[in-house]
Amino acid sequence: MIKFLVTISLSLLFISNVAAQFYKQTGKNFGLFIAGSPISSIHIKKEPINSNTNLFSVGLVKMVSAGIYPKIGYSLSVLKNDYYENSSFSVKNFHTLSAGILFDVRIAKLRQKKIGSTCHYLSMGMIASPEYRFTFPSTDINDNFSGEFSGEIGLSFCHVSSASNRKNKSRTRHYDLYYRQGFTPFLKLSDGISENPYMQKEIGLRVRFMFHKVYDFLK
């Protein structure tokens, strides 16, 4: 009988401690993102996309409202050896600073599973982002670099659960599969006869790590 009462008491204590922790997100948050592009292209205007560049990006992002994420970033583009050796570029590395707004709209739940008392599901969304980008070389050359307006579209995937613990509410991850295209040339090179405008395109994968400030709703 004593053992039974002790077990019940400990169970009730555990339940009360769990119930006394119900975390909710505040409006304060920030995020980091990393991205890589297996298919990235620097090409003359109207040429098709081709994989002649290795590209890596990092940056900061913030959610200001549901599905709206202003972002700033830095990208490094490195021309592949065979393309660089047969091109008219005098530099191999290009650096890009960018700013834009990412719109992420949830459209479907792909998979749902219940583990214990918590429901887990994978959601899919559509993303779109207008951007302004400025690319510059790693050394000083007398080429005409200019700001580039570009657009990005794609899909995003996010794991969501119904748990209200601190870990679940304070961190989320989003995986973006995107296509980006420049609408204006970032560089113009003259061959002595005409001026060739160079554009940028890429297909990439980005991971957004979001960190949210939370509070215990029951305290």
N, C-alpha and C positions, 0 to 999 in steps of 0.2 A: 504493500500500500504506500509506504514512504517512497519507494523507488518510482512508483507511478506518479505521485504528486510532484516529485522533483522533475521528472520528465515533462509533465504538463507545464510546470512553472518555467522551465528553460525554453520550451517551445513558445509559450506566450511571450516571453522576454524577447526571443529572436524575432517573432512576428511584429511585435511593437517597435523594435528597432528598425526593421525593414520598412514598416509602414510610416515611420517618422522621417523617412528620407524620400522626398519626391521632388526631383530637380526639374527646373524649367529654365529655358534659355532667356537671357536678357537680350537687348538689342545690340550689345557690344560683341564684336567678333572681328577676326582678321584671318587671312588665309595665305598660304604659300602655294605656288604651283611650279611644277617642272614639266617639261615637254620635250619630246624628240620627234623628228620627222624622218621616217625611212624613205620618203619620196619628197625631195625638195629641189626646186629648180630656179635657176637664174637664167633668163632667156630673153632674146629680142622679142619685142611686141608681136603678137599674133602667132608666135611659135607655140607648139604644144608643150605641155609639161613633160619634163624628163628628169631623171634622177642624177643630177650632176653636182649636188651639194649635200654635205652633211650638216644638219642644223640641230642646235640644242638651245632651249630657252628656260629661263627662270623668271619669277616675278612675284608680285604681291597682289592680293585681291581682297575685296571686302564686300559683304552682302549688306546692301542698304535697305533692301526690301525683298520680299519673297521672290526669288528668281532673277534679281537684278544685282550684278556684280561688277562695279568699276574695277579696272585692273591696270597695272603698269608692269612692264617687263623689259628684259634684256635678252637678246638672241645673238648667238655666234654662228655664222655660216662659213663653212670651210669648203672651198671648191675641191672637187675630186681631182686627183693628179692628172688623169688623162684629159679631162676637160680644161684644166688650167694650162697645161702644156700646149694645147691647141687653140687657146683663146687669145684675145688681145688684152686681157686684164693684166695689169702690172702688180696687182696684189692678189693674194690667195684667200685672205680672211676678211670677212665683212662683219661689222658690229651693228646691231640695230637696237634703238630705244623705241618703245612703243607705249601707247596709251589707248584705252578703249573701254567699252561697256559690254559685258557679256550678259545676254538674256538666256535664261535656262527655264523652260516650261515643262513641267512633268506631264507626260501623256499616257503612260501605261504602267501597270504592275506586271513584271515578267514572271516572277516566281514568288510564292508565299509558302512559308513553313513555320510551324509552331514548335518551339523548343521549351518545354516546361510551361510556364505561364506567359512567355514572351512570344509575340509574333514577329517573324523576320520576313522581309520581302525585298526583292530587287526591283527598283523602279527605273524607267527609261524616260528621258526627256529630249526635247529638241533645243539646240543652242544656235544662237546667232550673235554676231558681234561686229559692229563697225569699229574701225581702228585708224589711228594715225601713227605712222612709223617713220623714223628717220634712220637711214643707214649710212655709215661712213667707213672708210677704209682704215686698215691698221697702220698705214704710213701715209705721208702727205703726197698726194698726186693732184694734178691740175684737171681733174675730171669734174663734170657737172653733177654733183649729188643734190638731190632735192627731197622734200618730204613726200611720203607716199600715203595715199588713202587706200585702204583695203577692207575687205569683208570676209567674215568667217561664218561657216554654217556646219552643222554636224549633229551628232547624237551624244547624250551624256547618260551615264549609268551610276546609280547610287544605291547603296545598301541602307535600308531603313528598318528600325525595330521599334516596338512599342514600349521598350524598357525605359524607366524614368530615373535610372541611376546616373551618377555624375559622369562616368566614363562615356556612356551612350549619348548623353545630352551635350557634352562639352566638345566632342570631336566627331567630324564626319569627313568622308572621302567621296570625291566625285571623279569619275573617269570619263574624259571627253575624247571622242574620235571626231576629228574635224578636217575640213578642207578650207584653206585660206587662199585668196587670190587678191593680188594688187590691182587696183583700177587705174593707177597713174604710175609712170615710170619713176624708179628711185635713182636712176643713173642714166646719163646720156653720154655716149662716146662717139667721137667723130673719126671717120676713116679717111678724111680728106676730101671725100666726095659728098657724103651725106652723114646725118647724125642719127645714130642708132639708139632708140630708147630701150632700156632693159627693165624687165618686169620680174616679179617674184611670185611663185606659187608653191604651195606645200600641202601634203597630206600628213597629218601628225596625230600623236596620242599624247594627251595631257592629263596629269593627275593633280587635282586640287585638294589640298589638306586644309580644312576649315576648323578653326578653334573658336568656340563660343564661351562667353562668360555665363555661368549658371548660378542659381540660388536655390536653396531648399524652400520649396513652396509652403511647407508645413511649419516653418519656424518664423 
